[in-house]
């Protein structure tokens, strides 16, 4: 598992597999917004329904600063 973060757009991505091949993420599911929970979450799944990763928008409102500081810069 690895975490990347782009502070310019305040988005983090938590990859649950070693790598995601082009086209491997076939379905995206946006988690409905709930009151009291900051951020926006988008789940990436394979065609078979396996979870590949999680995009977190407004990451600085959701994740601890220490987690974002330890994340890899987005390349």
N, CA, C and O atoms as a DFTB+ gen file, in Angstrom:
300 C
 N C O
     1  1       0.857      -1.169       0.000
     2  2       0.000       0.000       0.000
     3  2       0.903       1.233       0.000
     4  3       1.923       1.278       0.687
     5  1       0.499       2.236      -0.793
     6  2       1.261       3.483      -0.780
     7  2       0.304       4.660      -0.932
     8  3      -0.790       4.535      -1.482
     9  1       0.748       5.795      -0.429
    10  2      -0.065       7.006      -0.457
    11  2       0.699       8.093      -1.191
    12  3       1.864       8.355      -0.893
    13  1       0.034       8.727      -2.159
    14  2       0.596       9.893      -2.834
    15  2      -0.276      11.095      -2.491
    16  3      -1.448      10.956      -2.139
    17  1       0.331      12.287      -2.604
    18  2      -0.407      13.506      -2.282
    19  2       0.045      14.628      -3.203
    20  3       1.241      14.817      -3.422
    21  1      -0.913      15.369      -3.738
    22  2      -0.661      16.547      -4.557
    23  2      -1.249      17.755      -3.830
    24  3      -2.462      17.963      -3.865
    25  1      -0.405      18.551      -3.172
    26  2      -0.932      19.685      -2.403
    27  2      -1.557      20.776      -3.265
    28  3      -2.388      21.542      -2.777
    29  1      -1.171      20.860      -4.550
    30  2      -1.742      21.897      -5.410
    31  2      -3.237      21.713      -5.614
    32  3      -3.971      22.694      -5.732
    33  1      -3.695      20.465      -5.658
    34  2      -5.128      20.196      -5.827
    35  2      -5.733      19.572      -4.570
    36  3      -6.921      19.249      -4.535
    37  1      -4.895      19.405      -3.531
    38  2      -5.311      18.852      -2.236
    39  2      -5.984      17.488      -2.407
    40  3      -7.062      17.228      -1.873
    41  1      -5.295      16.614      -3.186
    42  2      -5.823      15.276      -3.444
    43  2      -4.777      14.228      -3.078
    44  3      -3.594      14.373      -3.385
    45  1      -5.235      13.182      -2.421
    46  2      -4.374      12.055      -2.072
    47  2      -4.909      10.813      -2.762
    48  3      -6.097      10.721      -3.072
    49  1      -4.010       9.853      -3.000
    50  2      -4.440       8.583      -3.581
    51  2      -3.788       7.458      -2.796
    52  3      -2.565       7.412      -2.663
    53  1      -4.596       6.561      -2.284
    54  2      -4.111       5.404      -1.553
    55  2      -4.225       4.190      -2.478
    56  3      -5.322       3.713      -2.767
    57  1      -3.077       3.704      -2.933
    58  2      -3.037       2.552      -3.823
    59  2      -2.914       1.292      -2.966
    60  3      -2.000       1.173      -2.150
    61  1      -3.828       0.369      -3.156
    62  2      -3.864      -0.847      -2.348
    63  2      -3.130      -2.011      -3.001
    64  3      -2.978      -3.068      -2.388
    65  1      -2.674      -1.830      -4.233
    66  2      -1.934      -2.850      -4.971
    67  2      -0.579      -2.254      -5.355
    68  3      -0.362      -1.050      -5.217
    69  1       0.324      -3.101      -5.835
    70  2       1.655      -2.616      -6.212
    71  2       1.603      -1.608      -7.349
    72  3       2.327      -0.612      -7.335
    73  1       0.757      -1.861      -8.323
    74  2       0.635      -0.968      -9.475
    75  2      -0.747      -1.140     -10.092
    76  3      -1.353      -2.208     -10.001
    77  1      -1.230      -0.088     -10.712
    78  2      -2.504      -0.136     -11.439
    79  2      -2.182       0.084     -12.907
    80  3      -1.734       1.161     -13.300
    81  1      -2.412      -0.938     -13.711
    82  2      -2.130      -0.860     -15.137
    83  2      -3.158       0.036     -15.834
    84  3      -4.294       0.148     -15.375
    85  1      -2.761       0.670     -16.936
    86  2      -3.722       1.477     -17.682
    87  2      -4.960       0.647     -18.034
    88  3      -4.849      -0.456     -18.568
    89  1      -6.119       1.185     -17.731
    90  2      -7.376       0.506     -18.022
    91  2      -7.807      -0.517     -16.992
    92  3      -8.903      -1.068     -17.095
    93  1      -6.967      -0.784     -15.996
    94  2      -7.317      -1.788     -14.983
    95  2      -8.445      -1.303     -14.072
    96  3      -9.297      -2.092     -13.665
    97  1      -8.451      -0.018     -13.756
    98  2      -9.531       0.544     -12.937
    99  2     -10.730       0.767     -13.855
   100  3     -10.780       1.742     -14.604
   101  1     -11.681      -0.138     -13.788
   102  2     -12.801      -0.128     -14.720
   103  2     -14.040       0.551     -14.162
   104  3     -14.882       1.031     -14.921
   105  1     -14.157       0.595     -12.840
   106  2     -15.347       1.183     -12.220
   107  2     -14.914       2.135     -11.113
   108  3     -14.028       1.823     -10.317
   109  1     -15.545       3.286     -11.075
   110  2     -15.323       4.246      -9.996
   111  2     -16.635       4.443      -9.262
   112  3     -17.697       4.589      -9.866
   113  1     -16.530       4.443      -7.948
   114  2     -17.702       4.643      -7.105
   115  2     -17.415       5.805      -6.172
   116  3     -16.458       5.769      -5.398
   117  1     -18.247       6.836      -6.248
   118  2     -18.108       7.969      -5.346
   119  2     -18.905       7.675      -4.088
   120  3     -20.087       7.337      -4.153
   121  1     -18.248       7.806      -2.944
   122  2     -18.918       7.579      -1.669
   123  2     -19.823       8.777      -1.403
   124  3     -19.365       9.918      -1.455
   125  1     -21.096       8.535      -1.120
   126  2     -22.005       9.664      -0.855
   127  2     -21.502      10.510       0.318
   128  3     -20.990       9.988       1.309
   129  1     -21.659      11.807       0.179
   130  2     -21.230      12.729       1.232
   131  2     -22.108      12.559       2.472
   132  3     -23.332      12.469       2.381
   133  1     -21.461      12.518       3.611
   134  2     -22.170      12.430       4.894
   135  2     -21.853      13.663       5.714
   136  3     -20.715      14.131       5.724
   137  1     -22.844      14.188       6.395
   138  2     -22.619      15.343       7.262
   139  2     -21.588      14.984       8.322
   140  3     -21.625      13.899       8.902
   141  1     -20.681      15.901       8.561
   142  2     -19.673      15.701       9.591
   143  2     -18.415      15.027       9.090
   144  3     -17.436      14.942       9.832
   145  1     -18.402      14.542       7.849
   146  2     -17.210      13.916       7.288
   147  2     -16.677      14.821       6.195
   148  3     -17.358      15.092       5.206
   149  1     -15.451      15.285       6.387
   150  2     -14.838      16.161       5.397
   151  2     -14.295      15.327       4.249
   152  3     -14.053      14.130       4.402
   153  1     -14.109      15.944       3.130
   154  2     -13.492      15.282       1.998
   155  2     -14.490      14.582       1.112
   156  3     -15.675      14.464       1.423
   157  1     -13.961      14.122      -0.003
   158  2     -14.749      13.388      -0.984
   159  2     -13.942      12.149      -1.337
   160  3     -12.730      12.247      -1.529
   161  1     -14.577      10.990      -1.426
   162  2     -13.887       9.724      -1.614
   163  2     -14.376       9.043      -2.882
   164  3     -15.579       8.943      -3.123
   165  1     -13.428       8.574      -3.694
   166  2     -13.752       7.860      -4.927
   167  2     -12.982       6.544      -4.906
   168  3     -11.757       6.541      -4.789
   169  1     -13.698       5.430      -5.019
   170  2     -13.102       4.099      -4.980
   171  2     -12.899       3.599      -6.404
   172  3     -13.794       3.729      -7.239
   173  1     -11.731       3.028      -6.691
   174  2     -11.426       2.452      -7.997
   175  2     -11.446       0.927      -7.904
   176  3     -10.763       0.342      -7.064
   177  1     -12.235       0.286      -8.777
   178  2     -12.394      -1.168      -8.787
   179  2     -12.008      -1.751     -10.138
   180  3     -12.093      -1.079     -11.165
   181  1     -11.578      -3.023     -10.122
   182  2     -11.354      -3.764     -11.359
   183  2     -12.707      -4.188     -11.919
   184  3     -13.742      -3.999     -11.279
   185  1     -12.690      -4.761     -13.118
   186  2     -13.917      -5.284     -13.724
   187  2     -14.511      -6.401     -12.880
   188  3     -15.718      -6.640     -12.916
   189  1     -13.655      -7.092     -12.114
   190  2     -14.111      -8.202     -11.264
   191  2     -14.557      -7.731      -9.877
   192  3     -14.970      -8.544      -9.050
   193  1     -14.474      -6.431      -9.622
   194  2     -14.934      -5.901      -8.344
   195  2     -13.885      -5.837      -7.246
   196  3     -14.227      -5.641      -6.080
   197  1     -12.604      -6.000      -7.598
   198  2     -11.529      -5.893      -6.599
   199  2     -11.154      -4.424      -6.427
   200  3     -10.987      -3.702      -7.410
   201  1     -11.023      -3.987      -5.177
   202  2     -10.672      -2.604      -4.872
   203  2      -9.184      -2.385      -5.123
   204  3      -8.343      -3.080      -4.554
   205  1      -8.865      -1.418      -5.975
   206  2      -7.486      -1.089      -6.312
   207  2      -6.956       0.090      -5.509
   208  3      -5.796       0.095      -5.095
   209  1      -7.802       1.083      -5.292
   210  2      -7.332       2.278      -4.622
   211  2      -8.467       3.220      -4.270
   212  3      -9.630       2.995      -4.605
   213  1      -8.082       4.284      -3.580
   214  2      -9.032       5.250      -3.049
   215  2      -8.482       6.645      -3.264
   216  3      -7.393       6.963      -2.787
   217  1      -9.224       7.485      -3.980
   218  2      -8.854       8.887      -4.143
   219  2      -9.554       9.699      -3.065
   220  3     -10.741       9.508      -2.800
   221  1      -8.810      10.605      -2.450
   222  2      -9.359      11.452      -1.387
   223  2      -9.188      12.904      -1.808
   224  3      -8.071      13.420      -1.845
   225  1     -10.299      13.561      -2.126
   226  2     -10.280      14.974      -2.473
   227  2     -10.498      15.789      -1.209
   228  3     -11.161      15.331      -0.278
   229  1      -9.942      16.992      -1.172
   230  2      -9.937      17.824       0.039
   231  2      -9.218      17.057       1.151
   232  3      -9.664      17.022       2.298
   233  1      -8.089      16.443       0.775
   234  2      -7.355      15.546       1.672
   235  2      -6.894      16.230       2.954
   236  3      -6.870      15.595       4.008
   237  1      -6.529      17.502       2.890
   238  2      -6.041      18.180       4.095
   239  2      -7.144      18.383       5.131
   240  3      -6.859      18.619       6.305
   241  1      -8.399      18.292       4.700
   242  2      -9.520      18.372       5.637
   243  2      -9.842      17.009       6.249
   244  3     -10.584      16.920       7.227
   245  1      -9.279      15.950       5.668
   246  2      -9.655      14.588       6.036
   247  2      -8.544      13.820       6.725
   248  3      -8.788      13.113       7.703
   249  1      -7.321      13.954       6.220
   250  2      -6.198      13.169       6.733
   251  2      -5.338      13.993       7.680
   252  3      -5.224      15.207       7.510
   253  1      -4.731      13.353       8.674
   254  2      -3.824      14.071       9.569
   255  2      -2.634      14.650       8.792
   256  3      -2.173      14.055       7.817
   257  1      -2.148      15.798       9.227
   258  2      -1.017      16.452       8.562
   259  2       0.198      15.542       8.517
   260  3       0.951      15.574       7.544
   261  1       0.406      14.736       9.541
   262  2       1.560      13.831       9.570
   263  2       1.462      12.770       8.473
   264  3       2.484      12.355       7.927
   265  1       0.268      12.335       8.150
   266  2       0.070      11.355       7.074
   267  2       0.373      12.004       5.727
   268  3       1.044      11.404       4.888
   269  1      -0.110      13.209       5.516
   270  2       0.155      13.911       4.261
   271  2       1.638      14.228       4.108
   272  3       2.177      14.152       3.004
   273  1       2.296      14.581       5.198
   274  2       3.735      14.886       5.150
   275  2       4.550      13.654       4.776
   276  3       5.595      13.776       4.137
   277  1       4.089      12.478       5.162
   278  2       4.795      11.235       4.874
   279  2       4.461      10.668       3.497
   280  3       5.137       9.752       3.028
   281  1       3.426      11.202       2.843
   282  2       2.997      10.688       1.535
   283  2       4.023      11.026       0.466
   284  3       4.748      12.015       0.571
   285  1       4.071      10.194      -0.559
   286  2       4.940      10.465      -1.716
   287  2       4.339      11.617      -2.507
   288  3       3.119      11.722      -2.633
   289  1       5.211      12.493      -3.046
   290  2       4.674      13.536      -3.922
   291  2       4.114      12.899      -5.188
   292  3       4.663      11.917      -5.688
   293  1       3.043      13.446      -5.697
   294  2       2.456      12.938      -6.931
   295  2       3.346      13.322      -8.094
   296  3       3.751      14.477      -8.221
   297  1       3.648      12.355      -8.943
   298  2       4.533      12.611     -10.083
   299  2       3.776      12.642     -11.367
   300  3       4.366      12.845     -12.428
